[in-house]
Amino acid sequence: MNPHHPIAIVGGGLGGLTLARVLHVNGIDAPVFDLDPSADARAQGGMLDIHDDTGQQALRQARLHDAFLAKVHPGGQALRVLDQHAAVVHEEADDSAGTRPEIDRGHLRDLLLGSLPDGAVRWASKVTQARPLGDGRHEVALADGSVFTTDLLIGADGAWSRVRPLLTDARPAYSGISFVELDLEDADRRHPEAAALIGGGMFFALGDEKGFLAHRETDGSLHLYVALRADEAWLGTIDFADTAAAKQAVLAHFPNWDSALRRMIADADGALTPRWIHALPAGLTWQSRPGVTLLGDAAHLMSPFAGEGANLALFDGAELARHLLAHPDDHCAGVRAYEQEMFARAGEMAGESARALDVIFHPEAPAPLTDMFRGLRATGH
């Protein structure tokens, strides 16, 4: 007989783990099925600014806020904005009392993983299909041939969710922005020029609908995204297996940029990684259906330019748990209440992310971005 789980979570990212943790501290254990073979199978990305009203609130509900504060990156809230000639046009020092402290994504994920009981995450569990059985129950098939059933299936499985088609035909679309991701390791010693240019926190160098987005990591490296408006096919024309050739292909788009900025591409350590930026339609909703829902990128994938994706995933997980706990005998009521609130906040943030994309990649950048930051500072945000 196939195993049955009252609640099953697909996806061991920040949102799925937060959901599992908040349920766990309230006496409910729900397995998390993740496709990775182990917790450390792949790098988890760069720094995240965790917002007081969403991400941090979720961590409070998970009883992990103090542990989170012990892991934040000192100095990480600093900000520098440059133009394409490497002239600083806006700068803010780190505010240790700020409401958006930075943390390494991997450290945050490790904190959540360590807060769950052994065996809570079922590694190497790639979902290949999910189908309704009636009465709100679902059957889920895994790549290893095993199958389980559940009364409540929660898709926390990211941009290309296997659970989402149960609720909507919507799929992510290319945003018009392509990234090339790279690292400068041991930056203060090996790349002092870049380290001085980027500073201790978030960094933008922008112009002509393209730019460099970077931040300093807790291990002393610099994590950099070279970004530009480009045809969706552009990244596919570059042979990223040939790092030297890939660097030249990217540099060709920055011919008149300051040499110190160009050297960050030329001096990158290791391979370059292509990233297509996709988004679901802003304001996406669906008709609530028994026994299934979504959270995080599976529900509202958006561009990263408002810094909301991880925060909303954390908050979704905590809020879904809260609504389920408030309706212990009626999962459908809990899911409906969660979805209505999630649709509203996700729609607002998706619109904000789309607007931020246009600000960052504006033909007159960086002026629109500096105006935005100064406006936020003037209003105390």
Phi, psi and omega in degrees: 000138180289144178295150179236137179235128176304319176228134177228134182248125178257113179115119182258039172276194186298318183292312180298320180291323178295317176302311180299321181292314181295322174298317183298315182290348176254018171089012180239123178255125179236128180291147177247122181258118183234142184285338180295147179290337180200173182295329184251027184291334181209157178296149186257010178094190189263216185278151177233137170264122187258118190278143186297325187270353179231283183301315181290326176298320177298319180292330173294316178297331179274359182060040181233010187293318179296318178295324176298312182300330179289346184251000183292157186269109179300133180087354188288347180270004174294157185215136173225136175235126180240161169266183186290350177262011178069021173275131180285122181250346176201140182210138176226133176285159176297136176249102185296343178263010182294166185262007181226061180297151182264144176216147175294129182305319180297322178294321179293318179296319178298322178299315179293316179300316182292345181271356182257154178294155177304136178084358180295325178262124179264097183287163180055041181239076181277122179283129177254335181199145173224134182219146179286145178250354185102155180058028177083355180274151179227151174250134183237127178257140180250161184296336180278004178095351180279162184221143171223164176239160182207152175278333180219113181258124183243117179272106174242035193256028164079194189304319186253045185309135173275347180270329185308319182300344175291342185242330185203152175274357183298139177228153178299143176242151179295134186276349185097355181246132174244143177246149162238119187264137179209168181228147171240108190272151179047055196296318183299326181269315188266335182225059186298325180298313179293321180298318179292323181292315184284323180083203189262355184223233182275146187218135172230136166231116194228155174168145172056042176063030177207176179169186179240127176240125188214166170204158177273134180267163181292341179271007179089000177272166174248127181254124191230138172243119171271122192230144177199155170290129183204157172300146182303332183280348189302310182300329179290347178274354184258135176272095183285351173287339177254094188298318181298316179292323179296318178300316180296323180295322179286316180301331181299341180270000183230050189293328185253017180275158181305143184297328179294325176289316179299324181294336178295328174284311184297327185264006183304142179267132178079189184286156171268147184237125178281142177222121172269131180266117182246163176207147169281161178303131177299136180081016179301132173225173174208164176284124181300137181232147184298135168082012181204142173202177184229158171213166177063214183299333177299329183265326190206052176307130179220164177296157187276008196277357171251000177066030187256341190302306181295321180297317179293324178298314177301313184292320175305311182301313181293319182289323175298317177300316181299316181290324177295320179292330179285343179232065187298336182253008183210083179303323182299318179294319178296317179294316180299317180296316177299312185298319182297319177289319181296318179303317183294311183288322180293321178298317178297314183289327177295320176296319178296320179296319179295320178294320180296324176302314182290331176290314184291320184255036178283146177302333181259014179301147013267006186306314180297327179289316179296323176299320180295313180298319180293324177294318178297319181293320180297329180265003176083016179266000000 
